Amino acid sequence: QMRGVITGFDSFVVILESDGKQQMLYKHAISTIVPIAAIDLKGAEESEE
């Protein structure tokens, strides 16, 4: 399990930053991404209108 903030990505990799260090992860190796806090997608739609 890896924890951190996604700071960048492209077609093949994701850059994860944790404790001041960056790690490059291949997307095909990632099975699940879980946010720290709940994300309100319905509220995001309403604010865009």
Phi and psi restraints in degrees (range 20) as a CNS / XPLOR table:
assign (resid 1 and name C) (resid 2 and name N)
       (resid 2 and name CA) (resid 2 and name C) 1.0 -122.5 20.0 2
assign (resid 2 and name N) (resid 2 and name CA)
       (resid 2 and name C) (resid 3 and name N) 1.0 144.0 20.0 2
assign (resid 2 and name C) (resid 3 and name N)
       (resid 3 and name CA) (resid 3 and name C) 1.0 -128.6 20.0 2
assign (resid 3 and name N) (resid 3 and name CA)
       (resid 3 and name C) (resid 4 and name N) 1.0 144.6 20.0 2
assign (resid 3 and name C) (resid 4 and name N)
       (resid 4 and name CA) (resid 4 and name C) 1.0 163.5 20.0 2
assign (resid 4 and name N) (resid 4 and name CA)
       (resid 4 and name C) (resid 5 and name N) 1.0 -166.7 20.0 2
assign (resid 4 and name C) (resid 5 and name N)
       (resid 5 and name CA) (resid 5 and name C) 1.0 -113.2 20.0 2
assign (resid 5 and name N) (resid 5 and name CA)
       (resid 5 and name C) (resid 6 and name N) 1.0 130.7 20.0 2
assign (resid 5 and name C) (resid 6 and name N)
       (resid 6 and name CA) (resid 6 and name C) 1.0 -74.7 20.0 2
assign (resid 6 and name N) (resid 6 and name CA)
       (resid 6 and name C) (resid 7 and name N) 1.0 117.1 20.0 2
assign (resid 6 and name C) (resid 7 and name N)
       (resid 7 and name CA) (resid 7 and name C) 1.0 -106.5 20.0 2
assign (resid 7 and name N) (resid 7 and name CA)
       (resid 7 and name C) (resid 8 and name N) 1.0 -9.5 20.0 2
assign (resid 7 and name C) (resid 8 and name N)
       (resid 8 and name CA) (resid 8 and name C) 1.0 -172.5 20.0 2
assign (resid 8 and name N) (resid 8 and name CA)
       (resid 8 and name C) (resid 9 and name N) 1.0 164.2 20.0 2
assign (resid 8 and name C) (resid 9 and name N)
       (resid 9 and name CA) (resid 9 and name C) 1.0 -163.2 20.0 2
assign (resid 9 and name N) (resid 9 and name CA)
       (resid 9 and name C) (resid 10 and name N) 1.0 161.1 20.0 2
assign (resid 9 and name C) (resid 10 and name N)
       (resid 10 and name CA) (resid 10 and name C) 1.0 -141.9 20.0 2
assign (resid 10 and name N) (resid 10 and name CA)
       (resid 10 and name C) (resid 11 and name N) 1.0 -158.2 20.0 2
assign (resid 10 and name C) (resid 11 and name N)
       (resid 11 and name CA) (resid 11 and name C) 1.0 -66.0 20.0 2
assign (resid 11 and name N) (resid 11 and name CA)
       (resid 11 and name C) (resid 12 and name N) 1.0 -25.4 20.0 2
assign (resid 11 and name C) (resid 12 and name N)
       (resid 12 and name CA) (resid 12 and name C) 1.0 -119.7 20.0 2
assign (resid 12 and name N) (resid 12 and name CA)
       (resid 12 and name C) (resid 13 and name N) 1.0 -25.3 20.0 2
assign (resid 12 and name C) (resid 13 and name N)
       (resid 13 and name CA) (resid 13 and name C) 1.0 -131.4 20.0 2
assign (resid 13 and name N) (resid 13 and name CA)
       (resid 13 and name C) (resid 14 and name N) 1.0 161.8 20.0 2
assign (resid 13 and name C) (resid 14 and name N)
       (resid 14 and name CA) (resid 14 and name C) 1.0 -124.8 20.0 2
assign (resid 14 and name N) (resid 14 and name CA)
       (resid 14 and name C) (resid 15 and name N) 1.0 137.7 20.0 2
assign (resid 14 and name C) (resid 15 and name N)
       (resid 15 and name CA) (resid 15 and name C) 1.0 -99.7 20.0 2
assign (resid 15 and name N) (resid 15 and name CA)
       (resid 15 and name C) (resid 16 and name N) 1.0 121.9 20.0 2
assign (resid 15 and name C) (resid 16 and name N)
       (resid 16 and name CA) (resid 16 and name C) 1.0 -112.8 20.0 2
assign (resid 16 and name N) (resid 16 and name CA)
       (resid 16 and name C) (resid 17 and name N) 1.0 127.4 20.0 2
assign (resid 16 and name C) (resid 17 and name N)
       (resid 17 and name CA) (resid 17 and name C) 1.0 -110.3 20.0 2
assign (resid 17 and name N) (resid 17 and name CA)
       (resid 17 and name C) (resid 18 and name N) 1.0 130.9 20.0 2
assign (resid 17 and name C) (resid 18 and name N)
       (resid 18 and name CA) (resid 18 and name C) 1.0 -151.3 20.0 2
assign (resid 18 and name N) (resid 18 and name CA)
       (resid 18 and name C) (resid 19 and name N) 1.0 132.2 20.0 2
assign (resid 18 and name C) (resid 19 and name N)
       (resid 19 and name CA) (resid 19 and name C) 1.0 55.4 20.0 2
assign (resid 19 and name N) (resid 19 and name CA)
       (resid 19 and name C) (resid 20 and name N) 1.0 37.0 20.0 2
assign (resid 19 and name C) (resid 20 and name N)
       (resid 20 and name CA) (resid 20 and name C) 1.0 76.9 20.0 2
assign (resid 20 and name N) (resid 20 and name CA)
       (resid 20 and name C) (resid 21 and name N) 1.0 3.3 20.0 2
assign (resid 20 and name C) (resid 21 and name N)
       (resid 21 and name CA) (resid 21 and name C) 1.0 -113.9 20.0 2
assign (resid 21 and name N) (resid 21 and name CA)
       (resid 21 and name C) (resid 22 and name N) 1.0 147.8 20.0 2
assign (resid 21 and name C) (resid 22 and name N)
       (resid 22 and name CA) (resid 22 and name C) 1.0 -108.8 20.0 2
assign (resid 22 and name N) (resid 22 and name CA)
       (resid 22 and name C) (resid 23 and name N) 1.0 141.6 20.0 2
assign (resid 22 and name C) (resid 23 and name N)
       (resid 23 and name CA) (resid 23 and name C) 1.0 -128.0 20.0 2
assign (resid 23 and name N) (resid 23 and name CA)
       (resid 23 and name C) (resid 24 and name N) 1.0 139.8 20.0 2
assign (resid 23 and name C) (resid 24 and name N)
       (resid 24 and name CA) (resid 24 and name C) 1.0 -99.1 20.0 2
assign (resid 24 and name N) (resid 24 and name CA)
       (resid 24 and name C) (resid 25 and name N) 1.0 123.9 20.0 2
assign (resid 24 and name C) (resid 25 and name N)
       (resid 25 and name CA) (resid 25 and name C) 1.0 -117.3 20.0 2
assign (resid 25 and name N) (resid 25 and name CA)
       (resid 25 and name C) (resid 26 and name N) 1.0 131.3 20.0 2
assign (resid 25 and name C) (resid 26 and name N)
       (resid 26 and name CA) (resid 26 and name C) 1.0 -72.5 20.0 2
assign (resid 26 and name N) (resid 26 and name CA)
       (resid 26 and name C) (resid 27 and name N) 1.0 134.6 20.0 2
assign (resid 26 and name C) (resid 27 and name N)
       (resid 27 and name CA) (resid 27 and name C) 1.0 -58.7 20.0 2
assign (resid 27 and name N) (resid 27 and name CA)
       (resid 27 and name C) (resid 28 and name N) 1.0 -35.8 20.0 2
assign (resid 27 and name C) (resid 28 and name N)
       (resid 28 and name CA) (resid 28 and name C) 1.0 -66.9 20.0 2
assign (resid 28 and name N) (resid 28 and name CA)
       (resid 28 and name C) (resid 29 and name N) 1.0 -14.8 20.0 2
assign (resid 28 and name C) (resid 29 and name N)
       (resid 29 and name CA) (resid 29 and name C) 1.0 -90.9 20.0 2
assign (resid 29 and name N) (resid 29 and name CA)
       (resid 29 and name C) (resid 30 and name N) 1.0 -7.4 20.0 2
assign (resid 29 and name C) (resid 30 and name N)
       (resid 30 and name CA) (resid 30 and name C) 1.0 -94.0 20.0 2
assign (resid 30 and name N) (resid 30 and name CA)
       (resid 30 and name C) (resid 31 and name N) 1.0 126.0 20.0 2
assign (resid 30 and name C) (resid 31 and name N)
       (resid 31 and name CA) (resid 31 and name C) 1.0 -101.9 20.0 2
assign (resid 31 and name N) (resid 31 and name CA)
       (resid 31 and name C) (resid 32 and name N) 1.0 -33.6 20.0 2
assign (resid 31 and name C) (resid 32 and name N)
       (resid 32 and name CA) (resid 32 and name C) 1.0 -148.8 20.0 2
assign (resid 32 and name N) (resid 32 and name CA)
       (resid 32 and name C) (resid 33 and name N) 1.0 141.2 20.0 2
assign (resid 32 and name C) (resid 33 and name N)
       (resid 33 and name CA) (resid 33 and name C) 1.0 -124.3 20.0 2
assign (resid 33 and name N) (resid 33 and name CA)
       (resid 33 and name C) (resid 34 and name N) 1.0 126.4 20.0 2
assign (resid 33 and name C) (resid 34 and name N)
       (resid 34 and name CA) (resid 34 and name C) 1.0 -119.8 20.0 2
assign (resid 34 and name N) (resid 34 and name CA)
       (resid 34 and name C) (resid 35 and name N) 1.0 125.0 20.0 2
assign (resid 34 and name C) (resid 35 and name N)
       (resid 35 and name CA) (resid 35 and name C) 1.0 -71.9 20.0 2
assign (resid 35 and name N) (resid 35 and name CA)
       (resid 35 and name C) (resid 36 and name N) 1.0 154.2 20.0 2
assign (resid 35 and name C) (resid 36 and name N)
       (resid 36 and name CA) (resid 36 and name C) 1.0 -67.2 20.0 2
assign (resid 36 and name N) (resid 36 and name CA)
       (resid 36 and name C) (resid 37 and name N) 1.0 -41.5 20.0 2
assign (resid 36 and name C) (resid 37 and name N)
       (resid 37 and name CA) (resid 37 and name C) 1.0 -121.2 20.0 2
assign (resid 37 and name N) (resid 37 and name CA)
       (resid 37 and name C) (resid 38 and name N) 1.0 159.7 20.0 2
assign (resid 37 and name C) (resid 38 and name N)
       (resid 38 and name CA) (resid 38 and name C) 1.0 -63.0 20.0 2
assign (resid 38 and name N) (resid 38 and name CA)
       (resid 38 and name C) (resid 39 and name N) 1.0 145.9 20.0 2
assign (resid 38 and name C) (resid 39 and name N)
       (resid 39 and name CA) (resid 39 and name C) 1.0 -110.0 20.0 2
assign (resid 39 and name N) (resid 39 and name CA)
       (resid 39 and name C) (resid 40 and name N) 1.0 126.0 20.0 2
assign (resid 39 and name C) (resid 40 and name N)
       (resid 40 and name CA) (resid 40 and name C) 1.0 -93.1 20.0 2
assign (resid 40 and name N) (resid 40 and name CA)
       (resid 40 and name C) (resid 41 and name N) 1.0 90.9 20.0 2
assign (resid 40 and name C) (resid 41 and name N)
       (resid 41 and name CA) (resid 41 and name C) 1.0 -72.6 20.0 2
assign (resid 41 and name N) (resid 41 and name CA)
       (resid 41 and name C) (resid 42 and name N) 1.0 -32.0 20.0 2
assign (resid 41 and name C) (resid 42 and name N)
       (resid 42 and name CA) (resid 42 and name C) 1.0 -66.5 20.0 2
assign (resid 42 and name N) (resid 42 and name CA)
       (resid 42 and name C) (resid 43 and name N) 1.0 -42.1 20.0 2
assign (resid 42 and name C) (resid 43 and name N)
       (resid 43 and name CA) (resid 43 and name C) 1.0 -63.7 20.0 2
assign (resid 43 and name N) (resid 43 and name CA)
       (resid 43 and name C) (resid 44 and name N) 1.0 -33.3 20.0 2
assign (resid 43 and name C) (resid 44 and name N)
       (resid 44 and name CA) (resid 44 and name C) 1.0 -66.9 20.0 2
assign (resid 44 and name N) (resid 44 and name CA)
       (resid 44 and name C) (resid 45 and name N) 1.0 -38.4 20.0 2
assign (resid 44 and name C) (resid 45 and name N)
       (resid 45 and name CA) (resid 45 and name C) 1.0 -64.1 20.0 2
assign (resid 45 and name N) (resid 45 and name CA)
       (resid 45 and name C) (resid 46 and name N) 1.0 -42.9 20.0 2
assign (resid 45 and name C) (resid 46 and name N)
       (resid 46 and name CA) (resid 46 and name C) 1.0 -66.7 20.0 2
assign (resid 46 and name N) (resid 46 and name CA)
       (resid 46 and name C) (resid 47 and name N) 1.0 -36.3 20.0 2
assign (resid 46 and name C) (resid 47 and name N)
       (resid 47 and name CA) (resid 47 and name C) 1.0 -73.6 20.0 2
assign (resid 47 and name N) (resid 47 and name CA)
       (resid 47 and name C) (resid 48 and name N) 1.0 -21.7 20.0 2
assign (resid 47 and name C) (resid 48 and name N)
       (resid 48 and name CA) (resid 48 and name C) 1.0 -77.2 20.0 2
assign (resid 48 and name N) (resid 48 and name CA)
       (resid 48 and name C) (resid 49 and name N) 1.0 -23.6 20.0 2
